[in-house]
């Protein structure tokens, strides 16, 4: 169980939305919290992935050339789309 304190303005907005949508304030708060947590988890995953890729680059120095990436991207949407370049 979780109790939170919200300011009067936010509570009024929540009351109005609950009335308009015929949902409970608890339902709306739970939905908003779920969306927020999912977004923050996604951001954290992306951040962790970026750090891991940076660490891998620092260890190996391996990259994909700009030319290889450009050639691949320019093939998108054509009849002869090229495979993604690899290190």
N, CA, C and O atoms as a DFTB+ gen file, in Angstrom:
348 C
 N C O
     1  1       0.847      -1.172       0.000
     2  2       0.000       0.000       0.000
     3  2       0.890       1.230       0.000
     4  3       1.907       1.259       0.692
     5  1       0.524       2.227      -0.754
     6  2       1.307       3.451      -0.887
     7  2       0.383       4.644      -0.718
     8  3      -0.692       4.701      -1.314
     9  1       0.801       5.571       0.076
    10  2       0.058       6.817       0.218
    11  2       0.946       7.947      -0.254
    12  3       2.126       7.990       0.092
    13  1       0.407       8.854      -1.029
    14  2       1.194       9.991      -1.492
    15  2       0.445      11.283      -1.205
    16  3      -0.785      11.305      -1.150
    17  1       1.194      12.344      -1.024
    18  2       0.599      13.658      -0.805
    19  2       0.768      14.448      -2.095
    20  3       1.865      14.523      -2.650
    21  1      -0.316      15.031      -2.562
    22  2      -0.253      15.860      -3.759
    23  2      -0.827      17.233      -3.431
    24  3      -1.655      17.381      -2.531
    25  1      -0.376      18.220      -4.171
    26  2      -0.880      19.567      -3.878
    27  2      -2.327      19.694      -4.347
    28  3      -2.833      18.858      -5.095
    29  1      -2.969      20.745      -3.896
    30  2      -4.394      20.940      -4.149
    31  2      -4.705      21.043      -5.644
    32  3      -5.706      20.502      -6.114
    33  1      -3.852      21.733      -6.376
    34  2      -4.070      21.905      -7.813
    35  2      -4.067      20.569      -8.544
    36  3      -4.927      20.306      -9.384
    37  1      -3.092      19.729      -8.213
    38  2      -3.016      18.422      -8.865
    39  2      -4.202      17.548      -8.465
    40  3      -4.738      16.804      -9.286
    41  1      -4.602      17.640      -7.211
    42  2      -5.751      16.858      -6.778
    43  2      -7.028      17.299      -7.489
    44  3      -7.865      16.466      -7.836
    45  1      -7.180      18.592      -7.706
    46  2      -8.348      19.081      -8.438
    47  2      -8.348      18.566      -9.876
    48  3      -9.387      18.170     -10.404
    49  1      -7.191      18.576     -10.492
    50  2      -7.084      18.055     -11.859
    51  2      -7.399      16.561     -11.892
    52  3      -8.077      16.082     -12.801
    53  1      -6.902      15.830     -10.897
    54  2      -7.171      14.397     -10.817
    55  2      -8.656      14.141     -10.596
    56  3      -9.231      13.246     -11.214
    57  1      -9.275      14.917      -9.724
    58  2     -10.723      14.792      -9.479
    59  2     -11.502      15.023     -10.774
    60  3     -12.407      14.260     -11.112
    61  1     -11.136      16.086     -11.491
    62  2     -11.843      16.420     -12.730
    63  2     -11.677      15.316     -13.778
    64  3     -12.637      14.955     -14.460
    65  1     -10.471      14.787     -13.901
    66  2     -10.236      13.727     -14.872
    67  2     -10.986      12.452     -14.490
    68  3     -11.545      11.769     -15.348
    69  1     -10.991      12.146     -13.215
    70  2     -11.722      10.964     -12.744
    71  2     -13.209      11.094     -13.070
    72  3     -13.849      10.132     -13.494
    73  1     -13.736      12.269     -12.870
    74  2     -15.143      12.510     -13.164
    75  2     -15.427      12.368     -14.667
    76  3     -16.382      11.703     -15.069
    77  1     -14.586      13.000     -15.482
    78  2     -14.786      12.947     -16.935
    79  2     -14.624      11.546     -17.503
    80  3     -15.344      11.161     -18.424
    81  1     -13.692      10.788     -16.964
    82  2     -13.423       9.452     -17.514
    83  2     -14.203       8.345     -16.815
    84  3     -14.184       7.190     -17.240
    85  1     -14.886       8.717     -15.740
    86  2     -15.625       7.748     -14.920
    87  2     -14.707       6.639     -14.417
    88  3     -15.066       5.462     -14.397
    89  1     -13.522       7.051     -14.016
    90  2     -12.541       6.151     -13.405
    91  2     -12.246       6.670     -12.006
    92  3     -12.457       7.846     -11.709
    93  1     -11.763       5.794     -11.166
    94  2     -11.407       6.239      -9.823
    95  2     -10.068       6.974      -9.864
    96  3      -9.255       6.788     -10.769
    97  1      -9.870       7.820      -8.842
    98  2      -8.591       8.515      -8.746
    99  2      -7.464       7.495      -8.575
   100  3      -6.370       7.682      -9.106
   101  1      -7.727       6.438      -7.848
   102  2      -6.704       5.402      -7.644
   103  2      -6.319       4.735      -8.960
   104  3      -5.143       4.474      -9.214
   105  1      -7.324       4.462      -9.797
   106  2      -7.056       3.849     -11.096
   107  2      -6.162       4.757     -11.932
   108  3      -5.180       4.303     -12.520
   109  1      -6.509       6.053     -11.980
   110  2      -5.739       7.001     -12.783
   111  2      -4.328       7.176     -12.241
   112  3      -3.370       7.232     -13.012
   113  1      -4.192       7.262     -10.930
   114  2      -2.869       7.425     -10.327
   115  2      -1.999       6.203     -10.587
   116  3      -0.811       6.328     -10.884
   117  1      -2.599       5.023     -10.472
   118  2      -1.846       3.794     -10.717
   119  2      -1.397       3.736     -12.183
   120  3      -0.258       3.362     -12.463
   121  1      -2.282       4.103     -13.119
   122  2      -1.939       4.086     -14.540
   123  2      -0.806       5.072     -14.831
   124  3       0.117       4.756     -15.582
   125  1      -0.877       6.259     -14.240
   126  2       0.159       7.268     -14.451
   127  2       1.496       6.809     -13.876
   128  3       2.542       6.990     -14.499
   129  1       1.455       6.223     -12.705
   130  2       2.672       5.733     -12.069
   131  2       3.288       4.592     -12.878
   132  3       4.507       4.526     -13.034
   133  1       2.453       3.705     -13.385
   134  2       2.938       2.601     -14.205
   135  2       3.633       3.129     -15.454
   136  3       4.723       2.670     -15.797
   137  1       3.014       4.087     -16.137
   138  2       3.628       4.670     -17.343
   139  2       4.955       5.340     -17.015
   140  3       5.932       5.193     -17.748
   141  1       4.983       6.065     -15.926
   142  2       6.202       6.757     -15.530
   143  2       7.321       5.756     -15.241
   144  3       8.446       5.929     -15.709
   145  1       7.016       4.724     -14.479
   146  2       8.038       3.734     -14.130
   147  2       8.535       3.006     -15.374
   148  3       9.737       2.776     -15.512
   149  1       7.634       2.641     -16.278
   150  2       8.049       1.973     -17.512
   151  2       8.987       2.860     -18.326
   152  3       9.983       2.378     -18.865
   153  1       8.678       4.144     -18.417
   154  2       9.521       5.080     -19.166
   155  2      10.885       5.240     -18.505
   156  3      11.907       5.254     -19.192
   157  1      10.911       5.361     -17.188
   158  2      12.181       5.493     -16.477
   159  2      13.016       4.220     -16.596
   160  3      14.239       4.293     -16.723
   161  1      12.369       3.054     -16.556
   162  2      13.098       1.794     -16.748
   163  2      13.683       1.713     -18.154
   164  3      14.805       1.239     -18.336
   165  1      12.923       2.177     -19.148
   166  2      13.421       2.180     -20.525
   167  2      14.633       3.095     -20.649
   168  3      15.632       2.732     -21.271
   169  1      14.543       4.280     -20.056
   170  2      15.667       5.214     -20.093
   171  2      16.898       4.601     -19.425
   172  3      18.010       4.724     -19.939
   173  1      16.704       3.948     -18.292
   174  2      17.825       3.336     -17.582
   175  2      18.435       2.214     -18.404
   176  3      19.657       2.072     -18.444
   177  1      17.597       1.411     -19.064
   178  2      18.096       0.345     -19.932
   179  2      18.940       0.929     -21.060
   180  3      20.033       0.436     -21.338
   181  1      18.436       1.980     -21.709
   182  2      19.179       2.620     -22.798
   183  2      20.501       3.190     -22.290
   184  3      21.524       3.084     -22.967
   185  1      20.486       3.786     -21.117
   186  2      21.701       4.334     -20.534
   187  2      22.708       3.222     -20.241
   188  3      23.891       3.349     -20.555
   189  1      22.236       2.144     -19.645
   190  2      23.119       1.009     -19.351
   191  2      23.720       0.435     -20.629
   192  3      24.901       0.088     -20.665
   193  1      22.908       0.337     -21.671
   194  2      23.373      -0.178     -22.952
   195  2      24.439       0.742     -23.548
   196  3      25.443       0.266     -24.078
   197  1      24.228       2.038     -23.463
   198  2      25.203       3.004     -23.975
   199  2      26.526       2.889     -23.231
   200  3      27.590       2.896     -23.850
   201  1      26.465       2.785     -21.919
   202  2      27.685       2.647     -21.121
   203  2      28.407       1.350     -21.483
   204  3      29.630       1.345     -21.624
   205  1      27.674       0.263     -21.633
   206  2      28.291      -1.016     -21.988
   207  2      28.966      -0.942     -23.356
   208  3      30.060      -1.475     -23.544
   209  1      28.311      -0.281     -24.306
   210  2      28.900      -0.140     -25.640
   211  2      30.157       0.718     -25.582
   212  3      31.146       0.413     -26.248
   213  1      30.128       1.789     -24.791
   214  2      31.292       2.652     -24.655
   215  2      32.453       1.873     -24.027
   216  3      33.595       1.978     -24.476
   217  1      32.151       1.098     -22.991
   218  2      33.194       0.295     -22.348
   219  2      33.779      -0.722     -23.313
   220  3      34.989      -0.949     -23.320
   221  1      32.924      -1.340     -24.135
   222  2      33.404      -2.297     -25.138
   223  2      34.316      -1.602     -26.142
   224  3      35.360      -2.136     -26.517
   225  1      33.920      -0.418     -26.570
   226  2      34.758       0.328     -27.519
   227  2      36.104       0.666     -26.884
   228  3      37.140       0.546     -27.537
   229  1      36.102       1.087     -25.623
   230  2      37.348       1.425     -24.955
   231  2      38.272       0.217     -24.848
   232  3      39.492       0.366     -24.922
   233  1      37.710      -0.970     -24.676
   234  2      38.522      -2.182     -24.569
   235  2      39.028      -2.664     -25.920
   236  3      40.177      -3.090     -26.039
   237  1      38.171      -2.597     -26.944
   238  2      38.517      -3.207     -28.234
   239  2      38.929      -2.194     -29.296
   240  3      39.718      -2.515     -30.185
   241  1      38.406      -0.984     -29.212
   242  2      38.679       0.012     -30.243
   243  2      37.978      -0.282     -31.554
   244  3      38.191       0.416     -32.546
   245  1      37.136      -1.316     -31.566
   246  2      36.440      -1.705     -32.794
   247  2      35.301      -0.746     -33.104
   248  3      34.538      -0.353     -32.221
   249  1      35.201      -0.379     -34.371
   250  2      34.129       0.496     -34.826
   251  2      33.637       0.026     -36.188
   252  3      34.233      -0.852     -36.813
   253  1      32.562       0.614     -36.626
   254  2      32.073       0.425     -37.992
   255  2      32.322       1.749     -38.694
   256  3      31.973       2.803     -38.163
   257  1      32.907       1.713     -39.854
   258  2      33.272       2.949     -40.538
   259  2      32.033       3.745     -40.942
   260  3      30.946       3.201     -41.138
   261  1      32.242       5.030     -41.056
   262  2      31.173       5.918     -41.514
   263  2      30.723       5.524     -42.920
   264  3      29.530       5.535     -43.223
   265  1      31.665       5.185     -43.758
   266  2      31.339       4.795     -45.141
   267  2      30.457       3.542     -45.164
   268  3      29.485       3.479     -45.917
   269  1      30.796       2.549     -44.341
   270  2      29.999       1.321     -44.299
   271  2      28.578       1.609     -43.818
   272  3      27.614       1.071     -44.361
   273  1      28.450       2.465     -42.791
   274  2      27.123       2.802     -42.273
   275  2      26.320       3.579     -43.317
   276  3      25.132       3.321     -43.513
   277  1      26.976       4.533     -43.985
   278  2      26.296       5.342     -44.997
   279  2      25.806       4.474     -46.148
   280  3      24.677       4.632     -46.613
   281  1      26.650       3.562     -46.605
   282  2      26.250       2.651     -47.691
   283  2      25.042       1.810     -47.286
   284  3      24.124       1.599     -48.078
   285  1      25.058       1.342     -46.068
   286  2      23.943       0.531     -45.585
   287  2      22.665       1.368     -45.499
   288  3      21.612       0.949     -45.982
   289  1      22.757       2.539     -44.891
   290  2      21.574       3.386     -44.740
   291  2      21.017       3.832     -46.086
   292  3      19.801       3.913     -46.259
   293  1      21.886       4.118     -47.026
   294  2      21.418       4.536     -48.350
   295  2      20.724       3.411     -49.106
   296  3      19.988       3.668     -50.059
   297  1      20.951       2.162     -48.688
   298  2      20.290       1.040     -49.357
   299  2      18.885       0.783     -48.813
   300  3      18.122       0.016     -49.399
   301  1      18.546       1.417     -47.703
   302  2      17.221       1.219     -47.112
   303  2      16.138       1.637     -48.102
   304  3      16.243       2.672     -48.761
   305  1      15.118       0.829     -48.190
   306  2      13.983       1.147     -49.038
   307  2      14.205       0.865     -50.517
   308  3      13.348       1.162     -51.349
   309  1      15.345       0.296     -50.835
   310  2      15.625      -0.062     -52.239
   311  2      15.355      -1.559     -52.428
   312  3      15.103      -2.284     -51.466
   313  1      15.412      -1.994     -53.664
   314  2      15.222      -3.419     -53.962
   315  2      16.416      -4.247     -53.540
   316  3      16.309      -5.468     -53.418
   317  1      17.552      -3.606     -53.316
   318  2      18.773      -4.331     -52.945
   319  2      19.306      -3.809     -51.593
   320  3      20.445      -3.353     -51.492
   321  1      18.458      -3.890     -50.576
   322  2      18.872      -3.436     -49.256
   323  2      20.012      -4.298     -48.751
   324  3      19.939      -5.527     -48.773
   325  1      21.058      -3.644     -48.301
   326  2      22.269      -4.344     -47.838
   327  2      22.091      -4.764     -46.373
   328  3      21.319      -4.155     -45.633
   329  1      22.813      -5.812     -45.969
   330  2      22.752      -6.221     -44.574
   331  2      23.467      -5.193     -43.673
   332  3      24.341      -4.453     -44.124
   333  1      23.085      -5.171     -42.434
   334  2      23.705      -4.283     -41.461
   335  2      25.203      -4.595     -41.374
   336  3      25.585      -5.760     -41.270
   337  1      26.050      -3.562     -41.417
   338  2      27.486      -3.827     -41.315
   339  2      27.856      -4.347     -39.922
   340  3      27.207      -4.012     -38.931
   341  1      28.875      -5.146     -39.865
   342  2      29.359      -5.686     -38.592
   343  2      30.814      -5.294     -38.401
   344  3      31.511      -4.958     -39.359
   345  1      31.261      -5.342     -37.165
   346  2      32.645      -4.993     -36.854
   347  2      33.580      -6.042     -37.411
   348  3      34.796      -5.930     -37.255
